[in-house]
Amino acid sequence: MAPLAVHIKHAGKTYALPLDPDLPPRVFKDAVYAATGVPPDRMKVMVKGGVLKDDTPWKKVGPKDGQTFMVIGAAGDLPKAPTGPIVFLEDMDDSALAEALAIPVGFNNLGNTCYMNATIQALRAVPELQVALSTPSLQSDTPLPGALRDLYRNMAKTTDSISPVGFLQVLRQVNPQFAEQAPSPSPLSPRGMAYAQQDAEECFAAVVNTLRNVPGLDKEGGSVGTGAQAEVAMGGEGGMGGAGGRGRGRGKFVEQFMMGEMRRVLTCDEAPEEPPTVQTEQVLKIECNININTNFMVAGIMSSLDTQLEKTSPTLGRQALYTQKSRLTRLPGYLTVHMVRFAWREDIGRKAKIMRRVKFPLEFDALELATDELREKLLPASRKLKEIEKGRGERRKVRKRTKAAASAPAGSSTSASATTTTAATAALGGDVEMTDVSQAGGEGAGAEGEGKKVEGGELEDERVYREREARELRALVHEDVGSDVGCSVTGLYDLVAIVTHKGAAADAGHYIGFVKKSVFHAQNRGPPPLLSLSPSSPTSPSLSASASASAGTLDPSIPLPSLLAAGIAGAPLPTSIPTSTSSIAAGVPPQQYQHPTPDPDDLEDDDDWYKFDDEKVSLFPAEKIGTLEGGGEDSVAYVLIYRSKGV
């Protein structure tokens, strides 16, 4: 039988293809793949009675000349021939193996150093920090920033656990409190003394405060540096002054990405006519106070922001009751929450641990913590991002239903297709017309009619939606917020790192770090970051030469944030692309790895975590994060790091 001239429709385009009924359907699918780029395993060809399968006889389909078939599926890049010799895992050294597999490594415990190990692992959830540490202009009064940079580089070159002896020595040199010793019953301890257990939150604050001289980053991802370059980046003589210029004067990394600004207003309850006292200060963390009534993290934070105290009133000339209300005038890209688990008890004369269970969210809306002025600036972008996430969830459901319909039996394919079409129409924001299922599955529904119904609710490629969403979100970012490098542009956050404490004693116990898996693996990266969010930069810029030169060698196991820099204004582009085992299978040598196109469904579904218990690194399911809320002597959340959300 002579080949038939048929047409296929995909993503709004029509293609003319030959169809030979004497050949199996997989040959026709290969022709469709060559025309559209949709792989056969992700392809759904709609025919009368359901979906075309590899074993479907053409006599049952009954194709005709000029018939149009609807093709559904996301197009992928066509496979390319290897550009170099094939490299197998067995032939790689430790450095190449670590780069290929992106395996996170742990730290050996050097004697009550779990507090440091957990803290350093949690800081790996801030990939921009490694960019700042790798800049040639890195200058500091202490050797700790350089020691941390070298430690992260060494972690990227091996798959075995590391003994951070060098960094520990520098930490104790810079902060002598961590060199404190206490009596030890161990026979291995010289003179019966050993290094004492320390507080992980104090270690976190000490390390970050020591990094405060690390140069910041500009919108192109390069180092702000020092001297004239830093003065230009800080906005000239105006510096941080002025409401419109606030935030442009941050020339240091910690001030840009990790520190917020708190406005504290103190008013006298007994003398309303007394002028309020207003103070503004930079804060590295916000505290969550825990008492017998605290059940949720937000409630504990609000109790720490709204307090009462007694002080001498100049108006009344005596002690009076004052109310202090604190709100954030700037939300950093990375928001640190300190769960105040340790408190001094006067009855026993020492610190005690508060074991009460306090629920913390995986997604945090921090607009409640902001001033009215900042909330007004962030609210449009915040609302838009929530709408985007809702639409993205609907599209994800449609794609899953489409895959299920493709693998369903032929008898149920028609009804499944009708359900998928209805869901797709809803995901696209259209009105859904209710129809009878029996009519949808009637024998009179031909292949062309089926194709038209699906075409009305067909989803475009996910990247098209995300590019459109990024443009819409960019247009709603306030100018003052968009020009403030390192701040949150939405006020919405994702939890990315946790430091927990295990045990009943405040001065003992064990610290463990938890970091979200998506921080480490390249397949969870989105499109390239957007470096500038100001309205004057409507297009997506590329990495400048200065940025590329200053970035240095980064930890290849940690990708930088996705589009809109995970909701952080002015975050840099990476210069080291993480890799995966799929690149090795394709025969691409380590120096020529290309970043694979991520599956949008995998991006949202991969919510698992890594647990760093010193040298033991294991996978921690997302559904078990709730076990870290407290209520016993097991691991309980102590320090939380939230990263600003973006598209």
C-alpha positions in Angstrom: 0.0 0.0 0.0 1.3 3.4 -0.9 2.2 5.9 1.9 -0.5 8.3 2.9 0.0 12.1 3.1 -1.1 13.1 6.6 -0.6 16.0 8.9 0.3 16.3 12.6 -0.3 19.3 14.9 2.0 20.1 17.8 2.4 23.3 19.9 0.3 25.2 17.4 2.4 24.1 14.3 1.3 21.8 11.5 3.7 19.3 9.9 3.2 17.2 6.7 4.4 13.6 7.1 4.1 10.4 5.1 2.4 7.4 6.9 3.0 3.9 5.6 0.3 1.6 6.9 2.5 -1.4 6.1 5.1 -0.3 8.8 4.5 -0.4 12.6 3.4 2.7 14.4 6.8 3.2 16.0 8.2 4.1 12.5 5.6 6.8 12.3 6.5 8.0 15.8 10.2 8.2 14.8 9.1 10.5 11.9 7.1 12.6 14.3 10.2 12.8 16.6 12.3 14.0 13.8 9.8 16.7 12.9 8.9 17.9 16.4 11.7 16.9 18.7 9.3 15.1 21.1 10.9 11.8 22.2 8.7 8.7 21.6 8.7 7.9 25.3 7.1 11.3 26.0 5.0 11.4 22.9 1.2 11.0 22.8 -0.4 10.6 19.3 -4.2 11.0 19.6 -6.2 8.6 17.4 -9.7 7.3 17.3 -10.4 5.4 20.5 -7.5 6.7 22.5 -3.7 6.9 22.1 -1.6 5.4 19.3 0.6 2.6 20.8 3.5 0.7 19.3 1.4 -2.4 18.9 -1.8 -0.7 17.6 -2.7 -2.1 14.1 -3.3 0.5 11.5 -6.4 -1.3 10.3 -8.0 -0.4 13.6 -7.1 3.3 13.3 -8.0 3.6 9.6 -5.8 6.5 8.6 -6.8 8.5 5.5 -5.1 10.9 3.1 -5.1 14.4 4.6 -6.0 13.3 8.1 -4.6 15.4 11.0 -3.2 13.8 14.1 -2.7 15.7 17.4 0.6 15.2 19.1 1.1 16.0 22.8 4.4 16.1 24.6 7.3 18.3 25.5 10.0 18.6 22.9 13.6 17.9 24.1 17.0 18.6 22.6 18.0 16.1 19.9 20.8 13.8 21.1 24.3 14.9 20.0 27.3 12.8 19.3 29.9 12.8 22.0 32.5 15.6 21.5 35.3 13.6 23.3 36.3 10.1 24.4 34.0 8.2 26.7 35.0 8.5 30.4 33.8 5.8 32.7 33.3 6.2 36.5 35.9 3.6 37.2 38.6 5.6 35.3 38.0 8.9 37.2 40.0 10.2 40.1 38.4 11.5 43.2 38.2 15.1 41.9 36.5 14.1 38.6 34.2 11.7 40.4 33.1 14.3 42.9 32.3 16.7 40.0 30.4 14.1 38.0 28.2 12.7 40.8 27.8 15.9 42.8 27.9 13.9 46.0 27.9 16.0 49.2 30.6 15.0 51.7 30.6 15.1 55.5 33.1 16.2 58.1 34.9 14.0 60.6 34.2 14.8 64.2 37.5 16.1 65.7 36.2 16.0 69.3 33.0 17.8 70.2 33.1 19.6 66.8 29.6 18.6 65.6 28.5 22.2 66.3 31.0 23.4 63.7 30.3 20.6 61.2 26.5 21.3 61.2 27.0 25.0 60.9 29.4 24.8 57.9 27.1 22.3 56.1 24.1 24.7 56.6 26.1 27.6 55.1 26.4 25.6 51.9 22.8 26.4 51.3 24.0 30.0 50.4 25.8 29.4 47.1 26.4 33.1 46.5 28.7 33.0 49.5 31.1 30.8 47.5 31.1 33.3 44.7 32.0 36.1 47.1 34.7 34.0 48.8 36.3 33.1 45.4 36.8 36.7 44.2 40.4 37.9 43.8 39.6 41.0 45.8 38.9 38.9 48.9 40.4 40.9 51.8 39.8 40.4 55.5 41.3 41.2 58.9 41.2 37.5 59.8 42.2 34.4 57.9 38.8 32.7 58.4 37.2 33.7 55.1 40.2 32.2 53.2 40.1 29.1 55.3 36.4 28.6 54.6 37.0 29.1 50.9 39.7 26.5 50.8 37.5 24.1 52.8 34.7 24.4 50.3 37.1 23.8 47.4 38.5 20.7 49.1 35.0 19.4 49.6 34.4 19.6 45.9 37.4 17.5 45.0 36.6 14.3 46.9 33.9 11.8 47.7 35.3 10.9 51.1 34.6 12.6 54.4 37.0 15.5 55.3 38.8 16.3 58.5 38.5 20.2 58.7 41.6 20.6 60.9 42.8 23.7 59.2 39.5 25.5 59.5 39.0 24.4 63.1 42.4 25.9 64.1 41.6 29.2 62.4 38.1 29.3 64.0 39.6 28.8 67.5 42.3 31.4 66.7 39.8 34.0 65.6 37.2 33.1 68.3 39.0 31.8 71.4 35.7 30.9 73.0 35.6 27.7 70.8 39.0 26.7 72.3 37.5 26.3 75.7 38.4 23.0 77.4 36.5 21.0 80.1 37.3 18.0 82.2 37.0 14.8 80.3 36.9 11.2 81.8 38.3 9.8 78.5 41.8 8.2 79.0 42.8 9.5 75.6 42.4 13.1 76.8 45.8 14.7 77.9 45.8 15.9 81.5 42.1 14.9 81.7 41.0 17.9 79.6 39.2 18.0 76.2 37.7 20.7 74.1 34.2 21.5 75.3 30.9 21.2 73.4 29.9 24.6 72.0 26.6 26.2 70.8 25.9 25.9 67.1 24.0 29.1 67.0 26.9 31.0 68.5 29.2 29.3 66.0 26.9 30.4 63.2 26.9 34.0 64.4 30.6 34.0 64.9 31.4 32.7 61.5 29.0 35.0 59.7 30.2 38.1 61.6 33.8 37.2 60.7 32.7 37.2 57.1 31.3 40.7 57.2 34.4 42.1 55.5 33.9 39.8 52.5 33.3 42.0 49.4 29.7 42.0 48.1 28.5 41.3 44.6 27.1 43.6 42.0 24.2 43.0 39.6 26.6 41.4 37.0 27.8 38.9 39.6 31.3 40.5 40.0 32.9 41.5 43.2 32.2 45.0 44.5 35.8 45.2 45.6 37.3 48.1 47.5 38.2 51.7 46.9 36.6 53.6 44.1 34.7 50.5 42.8 33.1 50.0 46.2 32.2 53.7 46.5 30.4 53.6 43.2 28.6 50.4 44.2 27.6 52.1 47.4 25.9 54.9 45.6 28.5 57.6 46.0 28.3 60.1 48.9 24.6 59.3 49.4 25.5 55.8 50.6 22.6 54.3 52.4 20.8 57.5 53.0 17.4 58.3 51.5 14.3 56.2 51.1 14.8 55.7 47.4 18.5 54.9 47.7 18.2 52.6 50.7 20.0 49.3 50.1 22.3 50.6 47.3 25.0 51.3 49.9 25.7 47.7 50.8 29.3 46.9 49.7 29.7 43.7 51.8 28.3 40.3 51.1 26.8 39.6 54.5 25.0 43.0 54.5 23.6 42.3 51.0 22.4 38.7 51.3 22.1 37.8 55.0 21.3 40.9 57.0 18.0 42.7 57.3 17.1 46.1 58.8 14.9 46.3 61.8 13.0 49.4 62.9 12.2 49.5 66.6 9.5 52.0 67.8 9.3 52.6 71.5 6.2 54.2 72.9 5.1 55.0 76.5 1.8 53.3 77.4 1.2 55.7 80.4 2.1 58.9 78.5 0.7 58.8 74.9 1.8 62.4 74.3 5.4 61.4 74.7 7.2 61.3 71.3 8.1 57.7 70.3 11.7 56.7 70.1 12.6 55.2 66.7 15.8 53.2 66.2 17.0 51.3 63.1 19.6 48.6 63.2 20.9 45.7 61.1 20.0 42.2 62.2 21.6 38.9 61.2 18.7 36.8 62.5 15.2 37.0 64.0 14.4 35.1 67.2 11.5 32.9 67.9 10.8 33.0 71.6 9.3 29.8 73.0 7.0 29.7 76.1 4.1 27.6 77.3 1.7 29.1 74.7 4.0 28.9 71.7 2.8 26.3 69.1 3.9 27.9 65.8 7.1 29.6 64.7 5.3 32.8 63.5 3.7 33.3 67.0 7.1 33.0 68.6 8.6 35.5 66.2 5.9 38.0 66.8 6.3 37.7 70.6 9.9 38.6 70.2 9.1 41.6 67.9 6.3 43.0 70.2 7.6 43.4 73.8 7.0 45.4 76.9 9.6 46.9 79.2 9.9 49.4 82.1 12.2 52.4 81.9 12.3 56.0 83.2 9.9 58.3 81.4 11.3 61.8 80.9 7.7 63.0 80.7 6.4 61.4 83.9 9.7 61.6 85.8 9.3 58.0 87.0 9.4 54.3 85.9 6.7 53.7 83.3 5.6 50.9 81.1 6.7 51.0 77.4 5.8 49.0 74.4 8.4 48.2 71.7 7.2 47.2 68.3 9.9 46.0 65.9 9.4 45.4 62.1 11.8 44.7 59.3 12.4 47.5 56.8 14.5 45.2 54.6 14.1 41.5 54.0 17.4 39.7 53.1 17.7 37.0 50.4 18.5 34.5 53.2 16.5 34.9 56.4 17.9 33.2 59.5 15.5 32.2 62.3 16.9 31.3 65.7 14.6 29.0 67.8 15.4 30.1 71.3 15.7 26.6 72.8 18.1 27.4 75.6 17.2 29.7 78.6 18.7 30.4 81.9 16.9 28.9 84.9 17.5 30.7 88.2 16.2 27.8 90.3 19.0 25.5 89.1 21.5 28.1 88.2 22.3 27.0 84.7 20.9 26.9 81.1 18.2 24.4 80.3 16.7 23.2 77.1 13.1 24.0 76.1 11.8 20.9 74.4 8.3 22.2 73.6 7.1 21.3 70.1 7.0 24.3 67.8 5.8 23.9 64.2 7.8 25.7 61.5 6.7 26.1 57.9 8.6 24.8 54.8 7.3 27.9 53.0 7.3 31.1 54.9 5.5 34.4 54.1 7.5 37.1 55.9 5.3 40.0 54.9 3.8 40.0 58.4 7.2 40.8 59.8 7.7 43.8 57.5 6.8 47.5 58.0 3.8 48.8 56.2 6.0 50.7 53.7 8.0 47.6 52.8 4.9 45.4 52.7 3.3 47.8 50.2 6.3 47.5 47.9 6.5 43.7 48.1 2.8 42.8 48.0 2.3 43.0 44.2 5.1 40.7 43.4 4.2 38.4 46.3 0.6 38.0 45.1 1.8 37.4 41.5 4.2 34.7 42.6 1.4 32.9 44.5 -0.7 33.0 41.4 2.2 31.6 39.4 2.7 28.8 41.8 -1.0 27.9 41.7 -1.0 27.8 37.9 2.2 25.8 37.9 0.6 23.2 40.2 -2.4 22.9 37.9 -0.2 22.4 34.9 1.8 19.7 36.8 -1.4 17.8 37.5 -2.4 18.0 33.8 1.0 16.6 32.7 0.7 13.7 35.2 -2.9 13.0 33.9 -1.6 13.0 30.4 1.1 10.5 31.2 -1.4 8.3 33.0 -3.8 8.5 30.0 -1.0 7.4 27.7 -0.3 4.3 29.8 -4.0 3.6 30.4 -5.9 0.7 28.6 -7.5 1.6 25.3 -11.1 1.4 26.6 -10.4 4.1 29.2 -8.2 6.3 27.1 -11.1 8.4 25.7 -12.6 9.3 29.1 -9.1 10.0 30.5 -8.4 12.3 27.5 -11.6 14.2 28.2 -10.6 14.6 31.8 -7.2 15.8 30.8 -8.6 18.3 28.3 -10.9 19.8 31.0 -8.0 20.1 33.4 -5.8 21.7 30.8 -8.4 24.2 30.0 -8.7 25.1 33.7 -4.9 25.4 34.0 -4.8 27.8 31.1 -7.4 30.0 32.8 -10.3 29.2 30.4 -13.9 28.3 31.1 -14.7 24.6 31.4 -17.8 23.3 29.6 -19.3 20.3 31.4 -20.0 17.4 29.0 -21.3 13.9 29.4 -18.6 11.3 29.6 -20.6 8.8 27.5 -20.7 11.4 24.7 -17.0 11.9 25.0 -16.4 8.2 24.6 -19.0 7.6 21.9 -18.2 5.7 18.7 -18.9 8.7 16.6 -15.9 10.7 17.9 -13.3 10.5 15.2 -9.6 11.1 15.4 -9.9 14.6 14.1 -12.6 15.6 16.5 -10.6 14.1 19.4 -7.6 16.2 18.3 -9.6 19.4 18.2 -10.8 18.9 21.7 -7.4 18.2 23.1 -5.9 21.1 21.1 -8.2 23.6 22.8 -6.6 22.7 26.2 -3.1 21.7 25.1 -0.3 22.9 27.3 2.7 24.6 25.8 6.2 23.7 26.7 6.8 24.5 30.4 9.8 26.8 29.5 7.4 29.1 27.6 5.2 29.5 30.6 8.2 30.2 32.9 9.7 32.8 30.6 6.3 34.5 30.5 5.9 34.3 34.3 9.4 35.8 34.8 8.6 38.8 32.6 5.3 39.4 34.5 6.9 39.1 37.9 9.8 41.4 36.9 7.3 44.1 35.9 5.8 44.1 39.4 9.1 44.3 41.3 9.3 47.7 43.0 12.3 49.9 41.8 13.7 50.3 45.3 13.6 46.6 46.0 14.9 45.6 42.6 18.0 47.9 42.9 18.9 46.5 46.4 21.3 43.7 45.5 20.7 40.6 47.8 17.3 41.5 49.2 14.1 39.5 48.8 11.8 40.8 46.1 8.7 38.9 47.1 8.9 38.3 50.9 8.2 34.6 50.3 10.7 32.0 51.5 11.6 28.4 51.1 13.3 26.5 54.0 16.7 25.2 52.7 18.8 24.4 55.8 18.3 23.4 59.4 20.7 22.9 62.3 19.2 20.7 65.0 20.2 19.8 68.6 19.8 16.4 70.0 19.7 15.7 73.7 18.3 17.0 77.0 21.3 19.1 78.2 21.9 22.6 77.0 25.7 22.4 77.3 26.0 18.9 75.8 24.1 16.9 73.2 24.8 16.5 69.5 24.3 18.9 66.5 23.2 17.7 63.0 22.8 19.7 59.8 20.0 19.2 57.3 20.2 20.8 53.8 17.6 20.5 51.1 18.6 18.2 48.3 17.8 20.7 45.6 20.6 22.9 46.8 23.2 20.3 45.7 21.9 18.8 42.5 22.0 20.4 39.1 18.7 18.8 37.9 16.8 21.1 40.3 18.1 24.3 38.7 15.8 26.4 36.7 16.6 28.8 33.8 19.6 31.2 34.1 19.3 33.8 36.8 18.2 37.3 36.2 20.9 39.7 37.4 19.0 43.0 37.5 15.4 43.5 38.5 15.3 47.2 37.9 12.8 48.5 35.3 15.7 50.0 33.4 17.1 46.5 32.6 14.2 44.7 30.9 16.4 42.1 29.2 18.3 39.2 30.7 22.0 40.1 30.9 24.9 37.8 30.4 27.8 37.1 32.8 30.3 39.9 32.4 34.0 39.3 31.9 34.8 40.8 35.3 32.3 38.5 36.9 33.7 35.4 35.1 37.2 36.4 36.1 36.3 37.0 39.7 34.2 33.9 40.3 37.1 31.5 40.6 36.6 27.8 41.3 33.2 27.1 42.9 31.9 24.0 44.6 30.4 22.2 41.6 28.0 20.3 43.8 26.0 23.5 44.5 24.1 25.2 41.8 23.2 28.9 42.0 19.5 30.0 42.4 17.1 29.9 39.5 15.3 32.6 37.5 15.0 35.9 39.4 17.8 34.4 41.5 15.3 32.6 43.7 13.7 35.9 44.4 16.9 37.6 45.4 17.8 40.8 43.6 21.0 40.8 41.7 22.3 37.3 42.4 25.2 36.1 40.3 25.5 33.5 37.5 27.6 30.4 38.2 30.8 29.8 36.3 31.0 26.1 37.2 28.2 23.9 35.8 27.3 20.9 37.9 27.1 17.6 36.2 25.2 14.3 36.3 25.7 10.7 35.5 23.7 11.1 32.3 26.6 13.2 30.9 29.0 10.4 31.7 26.8 7.8 30.0 26.8 10.1 26.9 30.6 9.9 26.8 31.2 13.6 27.6 34.5 14.2 29.3 34.4 16.1 32.7 35.7 19.3 31.3 33.0 19.4 28.6 29.9 18.6 30.7 26.7 20.3 29.6 23.9 21.1 32.0 20.9 18.8 31.3 17.5 20.2 30.7 15.6 19.7 34.0 12.2 18.1 34.1 9.7 20.6 35.5 7.9 17.9 37.4 11.1 16.7 39.0 11.9 20.3 40.1 8.8 20.5 42.2 8.6 16.9 43.3 12.2 16.5 44.6 11.7 17.8 48.2 14.0 15.4 50.0 16.8 16.5 52.2 20.4 15.5 53.1 21.2 14.7 56.7 24.8 15.6 57.7 25.6 13.7 60.9 29.3 14.5 61.0 30.9 12.1 58.4 27.6 10.2 57.9 25.6 11.7 55.0 22.2 10.2 54.3 18.9 11.0 52.5 16.2 12.4 54.7 12.6 12.2 53.3 10.7 15.5 53.2 7.8 13.9 55.1 10.0 13.4 58.1 10.9 17.1 58.5 8.0 17.4 60.9 9.9 15.2 63.4 12.3 18.0 63.9 9.7 20.3 65.5 10.5 19.1 69.0 8.7 17.5 71.9 11.4 15.2 73.1 15.1 14.6 73.4 15.5 13.7 69.7 16.8 16.2 67.2 14.9 19.5 67.3 15.3 22.5 65.0 17.5 25.2 66.4 18.7 27.4 63.5 16.6 27.7 60.3 17.8 29.3 57.0 15.1 30.4 54.6 15.9 31.4 51.0 13.7 33.9 49.1 11.4 32.3 46.6 11.3 33.1 42.9 10.1 31.6 39.7 
